[in-house]
Amino acid sequence: MTSVHPEKLEQSKWTALAPEGGEKHFLVVQVFRDRYGHVRDVLLEAVLTRRRQRLPWRELRDGGTWAPGWD
């Protein structure tokens, strides 16, 4: 499990360990919070295609799927 602090997600870089369609490198372009200010989801943008996907921020902690930074 990768250590991720929710307050440091904005503009962070991530590498998909099982890339699909050539999309390997991603950037967090938006952080979604609940009404109490807790981070819930992130919006990732693929660097190559600019495709965006929203997912719960805790999924980035899965070391088998995501790695911090760009390899």
Phi, psi and omega in degrees: 000129180277137178281123181224127176263123185300333181282351182250018184280326184305125179067015177283155183253142183221149177244127175282127182279343174232075185297145177239133177063030179078003181270102182248320185257134184227155178232135175283113183259344179204144177243129180257134181240155175277183184291348178263000179091004179280138179292130180247307185226164173231154175252115180262140177239127177291130182296319185287312188255348183068011175292140181247147175217141180256136178209158176300136185299332182293341177295336178292344179282349180286102183295347177273347182245320185232146173231137178291145181084181179247121178280000000 
